[in-house]
Amino acid sequence: MLFNNVFELVSSSWKLLNKSRKFYLISPIATRRSLSVQYGNSALLTAGAKSYINKCVSLCQPDRIHICDGSADESKLLQELMLKQGTITRLTKYTNCWLARTNPADVARVESKTFICTDRKDQAIPVTPNATAGALGNWISPADMEQAVKERFPKSMRGRTMYVIPFSMGPVGSQLSKIGIEVTDSPYVVESMKIMTRVGNQVLEKLQSNGDEFVKCLHSVGTPKDRKVAVPSWPCDPERTIILHKPDSNEILSYGSGYGGNSLLGKKCFALRIGSTIAKREGWLAEHMLILGITNPKGKKIYIAAAFPSACGKTNLAMMTPTLPGYNVECVGDDIAWMKFDSEGVLRAINPENGFFGVAPGTAMSTNPNAMNTIFSNTIFTNVASTSDGGVYWEGMEEPNINNVITTDWLGKLWSKQSGKPAAHQNSRFCTPAIQCPIIDPCWEDPQGVPISAILFGGRRPKGVPLVYEARNWSHGVFIGAAMRSEATAAAEHKGKVIMHDPFAMRPFFGYNFGDYLKHWLSMEKRGRVPKVFHVNWFRKSADGKFLWPGFGDNSRVLDWIFRRVHEEDCYVDSPIGYLPSEGALDITGLQQSVDLKELFNVPNDFWQQEVNEIEQYFKTQVGEFLPKEVFNELTELKKRVNKL
């Protein structure tokens, strides 16, 4: 056990701040002290929830407890608190919008400090003689995890309020949904989780009837060893930040960071790392994928799931405004898909999230008008620039937003375009309710999920990779996902535009051994009717460095071809890497820029020979004996076809 249960949680009902009750507990040093409980209703807590809160209180020793009910009154209370603390400022130009500026040392996911805890190392990551540390996740032993917890969490919430957040990933009550309880000392996390998940008493009520099963999520912003908090409005401990996952007990512990990907534990930590391990046990998929619905001019509709690395255009695709006449796109989700076969063998998906946690720079009316029409009410912005008229600004936003106003950058310093410095951090974010999206799909909260007809893989590939190609079959599709590569982005601590292997866009998010993950994907073919698989690349460049494809709304032309292939239209030609659109099959009618289709779909011999060699080396060094034979066979066949080019 990581915690000592040294007291019993007293069951009581609490009202507002000025009507607080008290716990009486025995501290680890056996001295009696009172613990004020500010807000919430303990009568709704299950035995399991009480036990978990007991352990967290014993370890972190907060001064107060606040059980979140998800209400608007609660949000007003926490917003006023954060205003007083300086954590947020009000954006008066918009409705109920706020700006947070973080400690500059706490701006992204910290992959190098994120660990999976299992009894054996090969349960978490493939163990090979030449594996690169962290390439497919980081392992930590149970003993080292316990030591890491002991070095950080004891008394980490002294002087603070412990917030208890009951939340549902997915519509409350759906067979595809899961419940979690996050314990945190950050009101910013509470308000962000209320946007990104379903939070409140209805979750606790559901927990009472679902066997008391929930994912345990403990988070503390922490305090540096020297007790000196560099940015009082944004406490954190970046030197000792750590994010720990224990799949066997469905447990997450995060210390030292307040940034979303590290602190909103329902997101990557639960939805993907722990979610993928639950999915393996239960026979479904938890993936880093957007979900969209697309309707053609004849009124036929399909749903597509797509896996791209962070900051590679998932939100733009999920909220696309098609340029192809007669097509309509609706958004189910922009980041996570949980997919499970129904009783009739149809793969159905839900978006387990309740909001969008999107990258701000590059989002504009010209690139994603639907996002821009979503985010200017009930939103928390983080690390963007602010303007003197009560608004926000970031790189890519239309420049009239900074005309005749004073702009303050994400570091709180006066900014001008002439400075040559970015106004917003490149990983700055908006956290906004999904329901506000003007093209939200009518079925986005359907508890049965939506039927998936196609799965797309993709990334930023400036050279050699065609705009779109189709996998020959399911095992070839799994190979394409396993072989994904993309330029690094600002969503994590990587720097530069190096091409990185990012299988399934899940490289930072695997909850268990990647080789076993591939076997699980391969097994889906025996569970039901699997979708067609495609690879897309909006980012191929010409020799002079310009994008060959306009992207954004014109990506509907690629979806049109995918739509037709889903319905088995004969509009493809074979190639060594997969099926390409046949001549004239890609509808470019009315395209506003000239496109070199020959170059866009060129499969260069030298590039693909090098690509195959690098994939082969990657599999050998990083996956080794854990690579399923079906994936190895697909690589072998690709190598043969490429060598015949």
NUTOR-421001 format. One record per atom (N, C-alpha, C): y, x, z. Coordinates in steps of 0.02 Angstrom, whole numbers, plus 50000, padded with zeros to 5 digits. Example, Ala and Ser with C-alpha at 12.3 -4.5 7.8 and 13.67 -1.06 7.14 Angstrom:
# residues 2
497165066050390/497755061550390/498355066050390/498885064250354/499475068450357/500025064550394/
This chain:
# residues 645
499405004250000/500005000050000/500635004450000/501135002349960/501745006149957/502215004350015/502104998450044/502564996050096/502184994450160/502544994350215/502274992050279/502564985150294/502134980350305/502374973650321/502464973250397/503064974550420/503164975350492/503484969250526/503604963950486/503874958050517/503684951850477/503774946250506/503614939950472/504274936750450/504294934450388/504884931050363/504924924150394/505494922650425/505584916150456/505794911150403/505424905550400/505574900550350/506134896050375/506654895350333/507224891250352/507604889450289/508054884650293/508474882750236/509174885350248/509464888150194/510134890850201/510594887550152/511214886850172/511704883650128/512174889050100/512814888450115/513294893050087/513444898750134/513874903150112/514024909250148/514254907850220/514664902850230/514924901550297/514444897650341/513834896250316/513324892750355/512694896850359/512764903350363/512184907750361/511754907050423/511094907950414/510624908450469/510434915850477/509984917350522/509794924250533/509044925050538/508814930750512/508134933050526/508164937250589/507634937250628/507574942150682/506964946350666/507064952750656/506514956850633/506454963150674/505854965950669/505714972250703/505784977850652/506234982450663/506324987950616/505764993050625/505684997750576/505165002750582/505215006950646/505805007350676/505855011250737/505825006750799/505585000550786/505444995850840/506054993850880/506644994050848/507244991350881/507414984750850/507634980050889/507744973250864/508464972650837/508524969850777/509194968550750/509164962050710/509754959150698/509774952850661/509944954150588/509664950050544/509784950650473/510054943950448/510684943950426/510994937850404/510764935950334/510604929550325/510414927050259/510974922550234/511264924650179/511874921350156/511764914850119/511254914650077/511244909250027/510524908150005/510324901849994/509674900449966/509274895450007/508674894049983/508244889050015/507544892050024/507394894450083/506744897650095/506164892750094/506304886350100/505774881350100/505394881350034/505714883849981/505394884049915/504964890249906/505014895149950/504644901349942/503894900249956/503484902949911/502754902749922/502564908149972/501944907949995/501704913050041/501744919950009/501564920349945/501584926749911/502294929349904/502764924949889/503464926949883/503734929449950/503564925850005/503794927950071/503514934850088/502874935750074/502564942250089/502904947850051/503054946649987/503374951849947/504074953349972/504464948049989/505134949150015/505094952950081/504614951350123/504504955150185/504464962550172/504034964350125/503924971450111/504554974850086/504924971350043/505534974250015/506074975150069/506134970150113/506624970550167/506444976350214/505804976850230/505574982250274/505734989050246/505634989850181/505744996350149/506484997850140/506874993050113/507564994450092/508084992950145/507914988650194/508334987150252/509044984950233/509094979550195/509764976850179/510084973750241/510724972250236/511074968750290/511034961250284/510944958850223/510934951550211/510424949950156/510214943650154/509774941250100/510104935350066/510044935350000/510304929849959/509744927849911/509494921749918/508974919149874/509324915249819/509254917549757/509644914749701/509374907949680/509844903249669/509654896549647/509844895249575/510194900149543/510364899449473/510944894849458/511304892649509/511824887549500/512494890549477/512934886249452/513604888249433/514014890249494/513914886749550/514264888449611/514084895449634/513454897149628/513224903949646/513564909149601/513614907649536/513934912349491/514664913449509/515014908249527/515714908949547/515774913449609/515314912549656/515314916549717/515214923949700/514734925449656/514584932349639/515114935449594/515404931449550/515954933949509/516544936049551/516724931949600/517274933749645/517114940049684/516484940749705/516284946849740/516354952949696/516124952449634/516154958249588/516874959849569/517304954849564/518004956149551/518314960049609/518134958149670/518384961549729/518134968749731/517514969849712/517214976549712/517464980849654/517764977749604/517984981449545/517434982449493/516874979149503/516314979849456/516474976649389/516824971049390/517004967549329/517744965949329/518004964849270/518674962049262/518624955849218/519094951249228/519084944949190/519394946049121/519074943349070/519334943749002/519664936948987/520314936748998/520674930348996/520734927348926/520614931348875/520654928848806/520084924048790/519544924448829/518934920548815/518764916148874/518244912048865/518024907448918/517454910548958/517574911549023/517064914049069/516744920549043/517144925249022/516894931748999/517154937349044/516754942649049/516884947949097/516724954749066/517064959749090/516944966649067/516754971049125/516204974649117/515984979649167/516014986549135/516254991349175/516244998349153/515795002149201/515305005549174/514805008949216/515035015949234/514675019049280/514725026249289/514535029349222/514925034149196/514765037149131/514085040549128/513785041849186/513115044849187/512565039549184/512755033149178/512265027749180/512415022949123/512205024849063/512405021149003/511835019148957/511205021048974/510655019748928/509995019748965/509465017448930/508795018048958/508635025448968/508275026949021/508085033949035/507325034649026/507125035648964/506415035948947/506065041648984/506405047148992/506095052949024/505955051849098/506265046649127/506165045149198/505795038549208/505455036349156/505085030049157/504335031549156/503965028649203/503265030549213/502805024449218/502175025549197/501635020749206/501155023749257/500995019949309/500555022449362/499855019349355/499355023549344/498655021449341/498235026649378/497615024749393/497175029449429/497035035649387/496915034649322/496775040249276/497335040749224/497495046749205/498025047749156/497875044449090/497235044749068/497075042049003/497075034349001/497175031249058/497275023949058/497985022249037/498445026949046/499155025749029/499355028648962/499125034748948/499305038148886/498705041948858/498685043048791/498145047148764/498215054348790/497665057148813/497655064048838/497355068448784/497765072748754/497545077348702/497785084348719/497455089448691/497645096448709/498355098248692/498635095248638/499295097348614/499825091848619/499695086748660/500155081148664/500835083348690/501355080448660/502035081648683/502195077048741/502465079848794/502615075848854/503085070148836/502895064148856/503315058348846/503285055248777/502905058048731/502895055548663/502645048348659/502165046548701/501895039848703/501905037048774/502425038948811/502485036648879/502365042248929/502535040848991/502445045749045/501995042749099/501525046849122/501055044649174/501255047449241/501115043549294/501205046049362/500615043749403/500365048049446/499795046249488/500005041649544/499545037749573/499725033449629/500035037349688/499765043249702/500045047249757/500755049449743/500875051649680/501555053849662/502035047949659/501785042249638/502215036249638/502415034449710/501935034549755/502085032849824/502585037749853/502515044149835/502995049149860/503685047949830/503715046249765/504365044849734/504715039049767/504325033949786/504605028149820/504865030149889/504475033949926/504675036149994/505305040349993/505405044049938/505995048449934/506635044749915/506565038349893/507145034949866/507305028249900/506815024049909/506945017149928/507085015950002/506805019750049/506935018150119/507685017950135/507905012250164/508595011050183/509085011050124/508825010550062/509265010950004/509745005049999/509614999550035/510054993750033/510454992850097/510464997950140/510874997550202/511594996150183/511894991250217/512594989450204/512684984750145/512124982850113/512164978650053/511774972150063/511874967750015/511494961550012/510884962549967/510314959949989/509724959749947/509704952949912/509724953049847/509684947049807/508964945949784/508714939949793/508034938149773/508094933549712/507854935949654/507944932249591/507274929649567/507124923149576/506524920249546/506664918649473/506264921349427/506424920349356/505794919049315/505884915549260/505344914149213/505484917649147/504994921249123/505024924049055/504714918849010/505124915548970/504904909948929/505094903348962/505054897848925/505214891248953/504804889849015/505124887349066/504774886049129/504204881049117/503604883049135/503034878649127/502624879649064/502874883649015/502494884848955/501864888848971/501324887448934/500704891248942/500794898548922/501314899948883/501454906748860/501944910448906/502204907048956/502714910049000/502404913449061/502794917849092/502584921249153/503174921349202/503024921449267/503534921349319/503594928249351/504204929949369/504324936149406/504804934849463/504814939349512/505324939249564/505634946249566/506284946649550/506624953049555/507044953049618/506964958449657/507364959749717/507834965449699/508484964349710/508984969349689/509574969349738/509954974749737/510574975049776/511194974949732/511114972549670/511664972449622/511834965349600/512434962849616/512624956149591/512704956049515/512864961849485/512894962449412/512214960949382/511684963349414/511004962049390/510854954649397/511054951549453/510924944449462/511234940349406/511874941449393/512214937449342/511944938949272/511744945049259/511444946749194/510754943649186/510364943849240/509694940749238/509744933149228/510274930149254/510364922849246/510504921149173/510774925949136/510874924949064/510234926449025/509904931849044/509334934349004/508674930849019/508624927449076/508004923949094/508174917049122/507654913149138/507764906749172/507704907949247/508244907049283/508274908749354/508414902449394/508084901849452/508274896549498/507704893049533/507884887649567/507404884049609/506824881149569/506964879349505/506434876549464/505864881549453/506024887949455/505514893149448/505084893549511/505414893249569/505024893249632/504584887049637/504834881449613/504434875349615/503824876049570/503914879249511/503344880349467/502854885349497/503124890349532/502694895449563/502224892249614/502444887049646/502024883649695/501404880549664/501424879149600/500864875749567/500464880149519/500664886549514/500304890749465/499884896249497/499684895149559/499254899949592/499624905649626/500294904949634/500684910049669/500644916849635/500584916849568/500544923149531/501234924749501/501474930749516/502114932949488/502124940449484/502554943049439/502654950249432/503174952349483/503024957549521/503454959949575/503934965149547/504574963949556/505094968349528/505594970349582/505584976549602/506054979049652/506544983849619/507194982549629/507714986749600/508254988249651/508454994549653/509034996549693/509465001349653/510115000349654/510565005049621/510555011749656/510335011849719/510245018149755/510895021149782/510815026549817/511375030449845/511195037849840/511635041949812/511495049149808/511345052149876/510965057649876/510775060849938/511375062749981/511925064949948/512515067049985/512955061050005/512715054949989/513055048650006/513715047849969/513865052249921/514495051849884/514385047949819/514655041949816/514585037849756/515175039449710/515025042149651/515545044749606/516005039249582/515735033449567/516135027749543/515995021849590/516405020749641/516265015649691/516135008649662/516465007049606/516365000449576/515684999949540/515355005649530/514705005749496/514245010649533/513995008749591/513555013349628/512905014549589/512685020749590/512055022549558/511875029549583/511285031749566/511055038449586/510715041649525/511105043549474/510805045749411/510365051949417/510485056049466/510075062149474/509365060349495/509275054749530/508615052949555/508345046449526/508655044149471/508435037949439/507695038449420/507335033049432/506625032749413/506435025449402/506025024249352/505775017449338/505015017849336/504705014149382/503975014649393/503645007949378/503065008349346/502675002449330/501955003449354/501694998449388/500994998749411/500634992649383/500324993349324/500024987549290/499474984049331/499074987749370/498524984649407/498774979449456/499374980449483/499644975749532/500234971749505/500364972449438/500934968949407/501574970349446/501724976749454/502284978749497/502744983549461/503394982449470/503914986749441/504384988849497/504554995249499/505054997749547/505545002149509/506185000449514/506715004149478/507255006249527/507425012649525/507915015349573/508435019449535/509065018649556/509585023449537/510025021649479/509845016449440/510235014649381/510405007249382/511025005649363/511224998649356/511234996349284/511115000949236/511134999249165/510574994349147/510714989849101/510274984249086/509544985849075/509394990549029/508704992149014/508314994949072/508674997549122/508355000349181/508364995549241/508814990749239/508914986549299/508744979149288/508814976749227/508614969749212/507864969949200/507484969449254/506774971249250/506354966049213/506644960249198/506284955549156/506254957749084/506694962449064/506764964148994/506204969048973/506364975348961/505854979948935/505294981048985/505464981549050/504954983249100/504424977849105/504624971649113/504154966049120/503914963849051/504384961949007/504204958748944/503764963148900/503844969848906/503454974248863/502954978548902/503184982548950/502714987248981/502184983649022/502394979549070/501914975649108/501634970049064/502064967049023/501844961548980/501284963648934/501324969648906/500794971848860/500124972748895/500144974848958/499514975648995/499214968849013/499644964049030/499404957249043/499114954348978/499474955548922/499244952948858/498574955748838/498464962048851/497814965048835/497254961748876/497384960748941/496884957548983/496734950448961/497244946848938/497174939748923/497084938248849/497124943348805/496974942348735/497554940048691/498174942248706/498744940548665/499174946748654/499774946048626/500194951648610/500894950848640/501144956148672/501834956348697/502184961948659/502664960248616/502924965048568/503684965248565/503924971048543/504634972448535/504844969648466/504894963048461/505004959748397/505504954048402/505914953348351/506314947348342/505864941848314/506104935648318/505764929948287/506294925748252/506184924348187/506644920048151/506264914848111/506594909248098/506324904248053/506724904447988/506384904047932/506724904047867/506474898147826/506944894347799/506804888547758/507034889747687/506594888347638/506764889647568/507104883547537/507344884147475/507704878547444/507294872147438/506624872747440/506194866847436/506064863547504/506364866447556/506284863547623/505674866047661/505324870847633/504744873747668/504984879147717/504674879447774/504904884047827/504324888247852/504454894647863/503974899047897/504344902847952/503954905547998/504234909748051/503984916848042/504434921648054/504294928748045/504444932448109/504014937148129/504154941748184/504264948648155/504724952448182/504894958948154/505024964048208/504704969848201/504764975348250/505184980948221/505774982048250/506204987748233/506384991248299/506474997848298/506725001248358/507394998448380/507574999648443/508214997248468/508784999848425/509294995548415/509894997248377/509754998548303/509234995348276/509064996048205/509134989448167/509514984748195/509674978748157/509264972548173/508914972448230/508524966448247/508984960348254/509534961148292/509984955548303/510294953148238/510494957948195/510794956048131/510304952048088/509674954048087/509174950448048/509034943648078/508964943448145/508794937248179/509344931948170/509964934248159/510534929548152/510834929748082/510434931648034/510684932547966/510994926247935/511524927347897/511794922147853/511574923847782/511084920347755/510804922147690/511324921647634/511314926447588/511744926047528/511374922647472/510714921847478/510324918647426/510394911147432/510654907847381/510784900647386/510164896647404/510264891647447/509714887147465/509294889347523/509374895447546/508984897947602/509364896947668/508984895647721/509274894647787/508864898647838/509204902447880/508874906347932/509094903748000/508604902948045/508744900848114/508414905748162/508744906848218/508544912148265/508124909248322/507554912248334/507154910748394/507264916148447/507324922348427/507454927848474/507594934148436/507924938948469/508134945048434/507814951448461/507344950848509/507104957148539/506374957148561/506134951648588/505454951448617/505074945448589/504434946548573/503994941048552/503344941448592/503154935948622/502484935148652/502084930548607/501514932948582/501144929348531/500414928448552/500184922248543/499504920548564/499214915448516/498564916148500/498244911248458/498134904648496/498274899148461/498144892648492/497414890548480/497224884548500/496534882348495/496304881648422/496784881348375/496604880748305/496654887348268/496744892748305/496764899448275/497424901348244/497964897648260/498634899148235/498984903748285/499274909248260/499644913748304/500324910848318/500444909148382/501064906048402/501464910748446/502134910448440/502564915148475/503124911548512/503294914348570/503904912348605/504344918548612/504994917248618/505464922348641/505494921548717/505224926348755/505214925448828/505904926048860/506404928248821/507074929148849/507484922848841/508044922748877/508494916948876/509184918848848/509264925248831/509914927548808/509834933448760/510404935948738/510434941848694/510774947548732/510454953348731/510744959448760/510864964248702/511394962748662/511474966048598/511934972048601/511844976648553/512284982348545/512934979948513/513494981548545/514144979048520/514404982748459/514444989548460/514724993048401/514354991248337/514734989648286/514444987648222/514384980148214/514444976448269/514424969148265/515114966548248/515154962848193/515804960448170/515704954248128/516254950848111/516204944948068/515924946748000/516034952847978/515784954847912/515044956547913/514774958347972/514064960347976/513624955148008/513894951548059/513494946648095/513954941248123/514194936748079/514654931548103/514334926948155/513674925848151/513354921448200/513364924548269/513274931148273/513324934448338/514034933948365/514524935148321/515224934748342/515414927748365/515094922748336/515234915848357/514814913748417/514404918348442/513994917048501/514294919948564/514624925748558/514724930048617/515384929148655/515834924948632/516484924848665/516574919148714/516024917248746/516044912948805/515434914448847/515514914048913/514964914948961/514584921548951/514954926848938/514654933248919/514884938848964/514424943548978/514594949749014/514574955348963/515144958548952/515194964448909/515144970648953/514824975748928/514754981948966/514934987948922/515404991948946/515614998248914/515914997448844/516224991648832/516644990948772/517364992348792/517814992748743/518524993748758/518834986948773/519404987148809/519764980948824/520464981248794/520744975448781/521414975048752/521884971448800/522524972848794/523014970348842/523114962848838/522854959648786/522894952348782/522274948948812/521874952948850/521294950048883/520674949748841/520654953648787/520074953648743/519684960148745/519224960948697/518804966848693/518844969848623/518624976048618/518614979448553/518054984548553/517774985648494/517274991048484/517284993148411/516994998748398/516965001448330/516594996548284/516894995348227/516604990648179/516934983848181/517234982048239/517584975648243/518204975948199/518394970248170/518964970048125/519594972648161/519974976848127/520534980348158/521114975948181/521214969948153/521744965648182/521674964448256/521074965448283/520974964548355/521354969648397/521554975248366/521914980348405/522624981348380/522864976948337/523564977248316/524004974048369/524554977348385/525064974748431/524814973648502/524284977148521/524044976848590/523904983948614/523884984648679/523694991148709/522934990948721/522594996248700/521864996448705/521655001648757/521204999748800/520925004148851/520195005348836/519985011648832/519305013148811/518795011748867/518155012948852/517625011148899/517645015448962/518025021048960/518105025349019/518715023449060/519075018149037/519665015949074/520295019849057/520285023349000/520865027348979/521195024148918/521855024948913/522215022248855/521925025348792/521875021248739/521535023448679/521945021648617/521915025948567/522185024348501/521705027048449/521725024048392/521275026248338/521405033548319/522025035648327/522205042448309/521885047648355/521625045548412/521325050248459/520685053348431/520365049748384/519735052248357/519135051148401/519255048048459/518705046648506/518505039348501/517865037748516/517655030748513/517975026648568/518155020548552/518435016048603/517895013348648/517325011548618/516755008748655/516185013848655/515785013848707/515195018048707/514725015648652/514385020448619/513965018648562/513385014048582/513215013748646/512695009248670/512995003648713/513635002148703/513944996548740/513614989948719/513654985048764/513244979048755/513624972548768/513354967148740/513544960448760/512914956948786/512994953348840/512444949548871/512664942248870/512334938348827/512594931748812/512034926548805/512144920348824/511614915248820/511394913748749/510744913448738/510474912148671/510664905248646/510714900448690/510844893648670/511514892948635/511964897748645/512624897548613/512614899548540/512054902448517/512014904748448/512064898648401/512514898748353/512604892948309/512004891548265/511544896448257/510954895248216/510324895848258/510374894148322/509764894348364/509264889248337/508634891248333/508124887048303/507984880948347/507894875048319/507754869148360/507124869848403/506664874248382/506044875148419/506034881448462/506614884248475/506624890748508/506344890448579/506374884448610/506084883648677/505464879248677/505164878348619/504554874448615/504014877848658/503754874548709/503254877848752/502624879848715/502494876748657/501904878648617/502014884848575/502644886948569/502804892548526/502864890548453/503094895048411/503164893748339/502624897648302/502364895048245/501824898348209/502074904348168/501774910048176/501994916148142/501594917148077/501954917648021/501644918447955/501674925647930/502144929647956/502214936547932/502474940847989/502264947147990/502504952148037/502804957847997/503414959848014/503754965247980/503804971248027/503714977248000/503864983448034/504414986847996/504834990648030/505374994147995/505764998748039/506205002648009/506615007248046/507135010348000/507495015248025/508005018747985/507675024547949/507545023747883/507245029147843/507705030547784/508125035647788/508605037047734/508275039447669/507665041847673/507345044647613/506645041647603/506445040947541/505745040247522/505395033647533/505625029547580/505265023447599/505585017547562/505185013647524/505455008147485/505775002647528/506154998447494/506484992847528/505984988347563/505424986847530/504914982647560/504244984147526/503714984047565/503034984047537/502574980347585/502014977947557/501554973647593/500904977447608/500634976347667/499994979247685/499434975847645/498914979747631/498344977047592/497924972147632/497884973347698/497474969147742/497704970447813/497354967347861/497564967947931/497524975047957/496964978547945/496894985347971/497414989947939/497584988847874/498114992747843/498784991147876/498884984847894/499494982947929/499554986247997/498994986648034/498994990048098/499154997448088/498875000448036/499035007448020/499785008348007/500085003747968/500795004247952/501215004048017/501024999448062/501364999148126/501285005648166/500675008448164/500535014548202/500915020548173/501055020348108/501365026048074/502125025448069/502425020448100/503145019448096/503545025548118/504065027048080/504535032348099/505245029948086/505725032548126/506405030248119/506885035448148/507505035248125/508025039448156/508125037248228/508225042048272/508375040548342/509035036648346/509095032348398/509695028348407/509985029748476/510555026448491/510915027548554/510655023248611/510135019248598/509885014748650/509555018448707/509345024748695/509065028848748/509445035448749/509175040348786/509575046448796/509505051548740/509155049748683/509075054448628/509745055548592/509825061448564/510435063148529/510255065448458/510735064348410/510615066448342/510205061348304/510145062548239/509805057848194/509135060548172/508775063648217/508105066148201/507645060248188/507185061148139/506685056048125/506135056448178/506035050948214/505555050848268/504985045948252/504395047648275/503835042848272/503965037348323/503915031248301/504035025548345/503545020048327/502905020948343/502405015948323/502545009048351/502525004148306/502634997148323/503314995948356/503775000848350/504415000648387/504294999948462/503715002248484/503505001548554/503435008248590/503615013648556/503505020248586/503765020848658/504355018148674/504575018748744/504295013348790/503895008748763/503735002648801/502985001348810/502555005948789/501845004748799/501675004648874/501284999548894/501074999148963/500395002148975/500065004348921/499405007348928/499275011848867/498705015148867/498515020148816/498615017448745/498995021048704/499155018848637/498525017848594/498015022048604/497395021148567/497065014448584/497075012548647/496805006048668/497245000348641/497895001648637/498354996748608/498174995348536/498025000548497/497824999748428/497174995748422/496704997248465/496074993448466/496204986148480/496664984848526/496834977848542/497134974348482/497584977648446/497874974748386/497334973448334/496894978148324/496354977248275/495914971248293/495814970148358/495384964748381/495674957848367/496324957448354/496634950948344/496354947348282/496104951148234/495834948248173/495224943848189/494874945348243/494294941548262/494464935548306/495104935148327/495304929848373/495604923748337/495854924848277/496174919348241/496414921548173/496834917548141/497084919048074/497694923648081/497624929848061/498164934748069/498674933948013/499314935348028/499834934947976/499794940647926/500144939947870/500244945547825/500724950547858/500644956947840/501054962247870/501454965847815/502094967347830/502534970647782/502914976247818/503154980947777/503624986047802/504274985447764/504844985547800/505494985047767/505924991047788/506394992747744/506854998247757/507524996747724/508004994447765/508664992747738/509094999047729/508865004847752/509305010547763/509195016447715/508845015347660/508735020947612/509405022847579/509505029347571/510125031847544/510025035447478/510555035747439/510545039447376/510665046847390/510635050947338/510735058147346/511425059747373/511925055447361/512595056747387/512725053447455/512185051047487/512235048547555/512445041347563/512475037647509/512675030547513/512055026047516/512115020447553/511555015847558/511405012747490/510765012647472/510555009747408/510535002147410/510484999347469/510414992047476/510974989447521/511304983947504/511874981547544/511684979047613/511064976647622/510844974447688/511164967847709/511154966647776/511444960747807/511194954347772/511644950047748/511444943747718/511014944447656/511074950047622/510664951147562/509944952847579/509804953947642/509104954847662/508704948347653/509054942747644/508714936447630/508324936947564/508534941347520/508184942147456/507494945347467/507454949647517/506814952547536/506384947247570/506684943347614/506314938047648/506064932847598/506444931747545/506224927147492/505564929547461/505524936047446/504904938847417/504344938347468/504484939847531/503974939347583/503744932047590/504204927447587/504044920347591/503544918547536/503694920947475/503254919347418/502574922647424/502554928647452/501914932147462/501494928647517/501834925947568/501474922147619/501104916247586/501414913447535/501114907847499/500704910147439/500524916647439/500054919547391/500304919347319/500964919447310/501224919947242/501064926847213/500874926947150/500684933147117/501324936647092/501674940047138/502324943047121/502354950247148/501784953747142/501754960547169/501384965047121/501494971647131/501104976847097/500834981547149/500264984547133/499964989247180/500324995947177/500314999547233/500575006347236/500165010147287/500215016647289/499815020547337/499935018447410/500535015847426/500685014347496/500595007047513/500515002647463/500444995547475/500714991647416/500794985047425/501014980747371/501774980547369/502064982047310/502774981747298/502954975647258/503574973247261/503774967747217/503694969747143/503414965247105/503344966647033/504034966147000/504074968446938/504704968546903/504994961446899/505604960646921/505944954246920/505774949746979/505314951947022/505104947647078/505634947347134/506024952647141/506554952547191/507174949247161/507374943647190/507934939747164/508594943147181/508924946047131/509574949247143/510134945447109/510004939147092/510524934947061/511134934447107/511714935947079/512324935347117/512454940947166/512054946147165/512154951847210/512834955047195/513224956247247/513914958447238/513984965847220/513464969747230/513514976747212/512924978647167/513034983647128/512514986147083/511984989747124/511344988147111/510794991147149/510314994547101/510145000747117/509665004547077/508965002947102/508664997747074/508004995547097/507475000847086/507535004647033/507045009947019/507025014947076/507625017047098/507665021847153/507465018647219/507665012347228/507525008847291/506785007947303/506395007447250/505675006447256/505275012547234/505615018047223/505275024147204/504835026647262/504225028847246/503765031747296/503665039047277/504115043447301/504095050447279/503465054047303/503165057647257/502545061147272/502625066147329/503125070547324/503205075847374/503375072947442/503795067647443/503975064447506/503365061647540/502955057947504/502385054547536/501825059247554/501765064747517/501275069847539/501485072747606/502135074047613/502395076547676/502335071347731/502475064947713/502435059447761/501715058847788/501225058947743/500525058447764/500335064247809/500565070247792/500405076047833/500695075447903/501315072847908/501635072147973/501305066548015/501115061147982/500755055848017/500085058448042/499735062147999/499085064948018/499145069648077/499655073848076/499775078548131/499945074848195/500345069548188/500535065448246/499925062248277/499515059148237/498905056048264/498455061148297/498405067048267/497965072248293/498205074748361/498855076148365/499115079248427/499255074148481/499475068148463/499695063348513/499155058148532/498705056548485/498215051248498/497505054148503/497365059048462/496725062548466/496125057948461/495655058948506/495025055148505/495115047748520/495705045848542/495835038748558/496025034748496/496135038048440/496315034648378/495715030648352/495785024048344/495215020148317/495025022348248/494385022048233/494135024348168/494445020348111/494595013848123/494895009848070/495575012648049/495965014948097/496625017748082/496545024548048/496075028548071/495935034948039/495725033947967/495305028947955/495075027547886/495655025547841/496125021547868/496705019647829/497135025747811/497195030347857/497565036547843/497215040547789/496555041047793/496165044747744/496245041747674/496215035147670/496285031847605/496995032647577/497505032247621/498185033347599/498275040347571/497985045147605/498025052047584/497725052947514/497165049747502/496835050247437/497285047247383/497585041347397/497995038047347/498635041947333/498935044747385/499555048647376/499415054947336/498855058047348/498685064247312/498555063147238/498465056747219/498365055147149/499015053447113/499565053247151/500215051547121/500395056347065/
